């Protein structure tokens, strides 16, 4: 993991929420671990409302420190981390200020990384201003989601950024791809001989991918109300997970081999016919309810949200992949805010045995199932049937658990830490290529358009539940149910 060359990590939006909660804590963890960041590597924070470096370090001490190392901060490491941080005061609305940045970066060794932890409306102006002072050479640029609002606006950003940076310099981040269990899914599928022969329509009945959150929209009501769950979670995280689950074995793990295979899946998604939308897509919005004993308000009364909002906070979809491996296998995707639990998991339901000498209980579907839990408690669980002890041949469900924290006590890495190290080291495999992003937008757009044109509001669900009943009814049509509905 050791970086062999120096770097300068320039953080735009240096006092933003993302810098505070994710980016600076991830850089600190990489620094603290030792050997991951070149000693000469520097972080240059850019912000407008901070006077100078001393004031910025005060801000970092006050706001970032509480988000690092749950088990207490190593003060020596923290002090040496602060030594890495420099500061440049720039008003992003004023392109002339970028000469200050150019001067601050001049003569530094190694690669420059520009991380745009800002709103997407600033992506293009920042890139143009960087180019105007010659900073687009020998550099990489990291773009946070959301990258656009639809295919057109995403293309507009990609076109403009693409005039300044080559595709190999552009790192479009989707933090779900940096999660350890997602990496493990690749290891499981392509490092073992056991699963791949079964990973296809002949043996798989259906697949579920759920990202459920207990949180609501927090302080982001305004942003979220103009975005909704389909753009916020499905177009990116869920479709990326789907493409990793369904892709063909890549030739190697180099970035384009992996991304080519994911792209093939995204291009093979069966287009949704607007006339079928009621059968294959459910959208919901939470009403007031109770989560873990606490009353929580309705979405429409959250700060920043329009009282008559029809923005969806829940989506469930039935997706099909039109290729030889997956034809006819339904993939059920689901995400929502203010649901009953915080859980992200992939459930592969295998078919029942074709004939059972062991009685009817062996014929039931769901006897063999692989559950890949991304969070919390990263585990992979394989369900099988076994004989119950005692007289007769009665079968019961048992499972094998791979609990990674028990096998590997050290070295766990947060998604952002892994991804930031990948940017610094020039590894693109876990970043979204432009054509993948376009394919994903192309697939979700008919749903967005149909919902926008429809005068039906999202279906209500009480906060603290698993979303509208229609999401369960959709699965019932396929003789299946969501994992938590199994008895
Ligand atoms: C972000 C979304 O991309 O992912 C948020 O914008 C969401 O709305 C978050 O809460 C979920 O990420 P995680 O890693 O907490 O599951």
Boltz pocket constraint, residues with backbone or C-beta under 6 A from the ligand:
constraints:
  - pocket:
      binder: B
      contacts: [[A, 175], [A, 213], [A, 232], [A, 344]]
      max_distance: 6.0
